[in-house]
Structure formats: structure tokens, C-alpha cells
Amino acid sequence: MAKIQKIKGFADMFPKDAGVFTFLENTAREVFGRYGFGELRLPVLEKTELFAKSIGEDTDVVGKEMYTFPDRKGRSLTMRPEATAGMVRAFIESKEHQPGRISKYFATGPMFRYERPQKGRLRQFHQLDVEIFGAPEAAADAELILMLKTFLNAIGLSKLSIELNSLGCHECRPAYRQALVDYYHSKNREEFCEDCRRRMDTNPMRVLDCKVPACKELVKDAPSIGDHLCGECREHFADVRAILDGAGVAYELNPRLVRGLDYYVRTTFEVVSNDIGSQTAVAGGGRYDGLVRNLGGPDCPGTGFACGMERLALLLGELEQQAPDFYLAVVDKNAANQAMLFAQQLRDKGLRGEVSYAGGSMKSRMRAANKSNAATCLIIGQDEFENRAVTVKDMAGDAEQYTTSQQEYINSL
């Protein structure tokens, strides 16, 4: 029978890798909790129209990358390609939106996009997603960036750069979009890549974000969004920067920084690294004040960010695994049941450890104890079994081994 293999772009995570993700999630829960965020668990499947309306039908995500299929009743469903749309949908359905109320949530879990697998980005990838609803102030944007930096520092990452930009609002951005279209039309259209030619009229700001060298050269003199911001957007952006400056947070202004999804306005930001290949962004986000209304909710502002967990894991590398407290070596096969019950008593005391399920030679059992990296090896052979005793061997130090009753050992803990 042919061997069944995993799907391309999907990965198995054994304990060593899963432990890194658990560390990221637990650290996020601790840090985000300090800022008043609560955890929201979202479904993996949503109606396709949610993403078409929120992300934009002309985006690559909706047009090329989503896992979409009909269910048994013919309804079009999509495995979530990102979390913000689902967060907004849940927020609207929950009736938690009330005038003057600010809601803060975070979520974690897998996302799905059908794109070319590469370092740090798979077809099933994982994100930490954070959202604030109900706060139009620049302080909310700045707080998110401060919290993101605190989280990254808490997991041990400090050699990262923050890039910052403002995308304007629905009042001032149309004029900028038209300025971009006019600029592109002044160039030789055929010199742009196929994606940029398609985006010029449908999503002109995305052309600025193209990674193709020829396109980057063509747009280097394109109009800057900073020259087209209205007074309110300029003031909003200045307030964000003032808070970051006051907190001593270093950042770079990047007028070419745009987000790939249509719902972003005003503040946008990315955290980038040069240590994980071509996919440099490890986190990013910004403001999306019209999205809640566009999805059928009230006119409620929103702002948030997402972290790519695979990319964070690449930067972290392997984490040191916590060594078990004991390894219980069964040398006499008759002692297997007694040893298992003794191990359970140790675990009830809060110790972490393994127990061999059957008897074996002392040499093989000590080899297993060494491999486990346990601090202590507990041995039950024939004599120990008959006397309900245990021999204790310190694996980390030079202390001599000794034998005591199992109950006395439990009492000493």
C-alpha cells in the first residue's frame, strides 16, 4: 500500500517545535493580559463573503490564495486566510459594541493560504492576532505598538526594526490613489510585472509594495502619501509618533509601507527582520476604521496587528527543553505495576518524570535515564520490589546513591 504523506505546505509539529509555539502563546497571554486584552477563540471556517467584503475581491488573497469550497448545501465556505475579519464578525454578532465602550481581544491559531511554500510561510501557518474596537484615538495605535514591542522583548527578540507609515483616510486617500494612477500611466506599463499591471487601476497602492527589483526601481519617485494627508490624518500620525518617541521606541518612517488588505486606513506598521530570508516581516498591522460598518455593524473604529508565529519561531530557534525530575528504571519485570503506582505518587506531588513500562537490564535502563536528562534516576529491582524500596541515584551531581523505602522517599518531598 502506498504511503500517505502530508499535504504540501502543511507541517507536523513534534514536541520540540510545538514547545516553541506553546511558549509564544503563553507569553502572549501574559503580556497581552497586562494591557487588558482577553482571549477570543474563533472558528476556522467562515462564509466566503466575509473575506470578499473585508479583504477585497481584487486582492491576491481573495483572488488567488483562499481555500474555498461548497458545503453539502452548496454554501461557499472558506478556511480563514487571516483573523481580523473573523474577529470583526464575532464582535458584531456578540452585541458587545456599545457607544463609548472599548473592547480588546486577542486570538491565536492556524490560517490558510494557497501560495508557494517558503521559509517562514506555509499554506497552513499560525498567527497571534490582536484587535481593539471602539477607540479612534492615536493612543490606541501607539499602545498596540508598545505592547507588540513588549511581547517581542519578552520572548527574547530585540534585533528587530519597526517601520511606520500613515495610509490616510477615506477622505484624503482617493486623491492620492489618483496621483499614483497618473504616475504609473506616465511610465511604460510593460516594464511592470504582471501583478503590478493588474493592480495599477484596482489597487494602486499595492504596486508600491512589490518586491520585484524592476518595479521597485520604477516606483522610487512615485508620489508620497505623506504629501496628501488631510489635517486630521497628519495630526493623528503626529500623535502616534509623539507617544512612541516619548517611550523611547525607535522606528523608521517608510512611505512605501502599505498593507495587503483593503480595509487599512491611517496608521500602519510592520516589524521586520533581516535574519529570515526574503520574508522579512514578522508582525504588522494598523487601523481599519470602516471595516466594522462595511460588515454590517455600527460605525465603530478598529485597530490591530498580527504576528506570524512560524517567522518568530525561526528567529527564536530551539528552546531549551525542561528536563524531567526523575526517570524510574524498572529492572525486575515483576515490579512494573508497583513502579507505575509509585511514579503516580511522585507526579501527584508535582514532579515530572518517566517510568519504564517493563523490566530490563541495569545497563539499558541507565542508558535510558541518561538520555532522558532527568535529574534523578530511581531504580526498582528485585530487592526493592520485595521490600517496597527504591534506590536513588543523583544524575547531576557526585552524591552517592542510596536506598530508602518508597513511602519515606514520598514523605521527603
Residue, then its C-alpha position, 0 to 999 in steps of 0.5 A: m500500500a502506498k504511503i500517505q504523506k502530508i499535504k504540501g505546505f502543511a507541517d507536523m509539529f513534534p514536541k520540540d517545535a510545538g514547545v516553541f509555539t506553546f511558549l509564544e502563546n503563553t507569553a502572549r497571554e501574559v503580556f497581552g493580559r497586562y494591557g487588558f486584552g482577553e482571549l477570543r477563540l474563533p472558528v476556522l471556517e467562515k462564509t466566503e463573503l466575509f473575506a470578499k467584503s473585508i479583504g477585497e475581491d481584487t486582492d491576491v488573497v481573495g483572488k488567488e490564495m483562499y481555500t474555498f469550497p461548497d458545503r453539502k448545501g452548496r454554501s461557499l465556505t472558506m478556511r480563514p486566510e487571516a483573523t481580523a475579519g473573523m474577529v470583526r464578525a464575532f464582535i458584531e454578532s456578540k452585541e458587545h459594541q456599545p457607544g463609548r465602550i472599548s473592547k480588546y481581544f486577542a486570538t491565536g491559531p492556524m490560517f490558510r493560504y494557497e501560495r508557494p511554500q517558503k521559509g517562514r510561510l506555509r499554506q497552513f501557518h499560525q498567527l497571534d492576532v490582536e484587535i481593539f474596537g471602539a477607540p479612534e484615538a492615536a493612543a490606541d495605535a501607539e499602545l498596540i505598538l508598545m505592547l507588540k514591542t513588549f511581547l517581542n522583548a519578552i520572548g527574547l527578540s530585540k534585533l528587530s526594526i519597526e517601520l511606520n507609515s500613515l495610509g490616510c483616510h477615506e477622505c484624503r486617500p482617493a486623491y492620492r490613489q489618483a496621483l499614483v494612477d497618473y504616475y504609473h500611466s506616465k511610465n511604460r506599463e510593460e516594464f511592470c510585472e504582471d501583478c503590478r499591471r493588474r493592480m495599477d487601476t484596482n489597487p494602486m497602492r499595492v504596486l508600491d509594495c512589490k518586491v520585484p527589483a524592476c518595479k521597485e526601481l520604477v516606483k522610487d519617485a512615485p508620489s508620497i502619501g505623506d504629501h496628501l494627508c488631510g489635517e486630521c490624518r497628519e495630526h493623528f500620525a503626529d500623535v502616534r509618533a509623539i507617544l512612541d518617541g516619548a517611550g523611547v521606541a525607535y522606528e523608521l518612517n517608510p512611505r512605501l509601507v502599505r498593507g495587503l488588505d483593503y480595509y487599512v486606513r491611517t496608521t500602519f506598521e510592520v516589524v521586520s527582520n533581516d535574519i529570515g530570508s526574503q520574508t522579512a516581516v514578522a508582525g504588522g498591522g494598523r487601523y481599519d476604521g470602516l471595516v466594522r460598518n462595511l460588515g454590517g455593524p455600527d460605525c465603530p473604529g478598529t485597530g490591530f496587528a498580527c504576528g506570524m508565529e512560524r517567522l518568530a519561531l525561526l528567529l527564536g530557534e530551539l528552546e531549551q527543553q525542561a528536563p524531567d525530575f526523575y526517570l524510574a528504571v524498572v529492572d525486575k519485570n515483576a515490579a512494573n505495576q508497583a513502579m507505575l503506582f509509585a511514579q503516580q505518587l511522585r507526579d501527584k506531588g508535582l514532579r515530572g518524570e518517566v517510568s519504564y513500562a517493563g523490566g530490563s537490564m541495569k545497563s539499558r535502563m541507565r542508558a535510558a535515564n541518561k538520555s532522558n536528562a532527568a535529574t534523578c534516576l530511581i531504580i526498582g529491582q528485585d530487592e526493592f520490589e520485595n521490600r517496597a524500596v527504591t534506590v536513588k541515584d543523583m544524575a547531576g551531581d557526585a552524591e552517592q546513591y542510596t536506598t530508602s523505602q518508597q513511602e519515606y522517599i514520598n514523605s521527603l518531598 
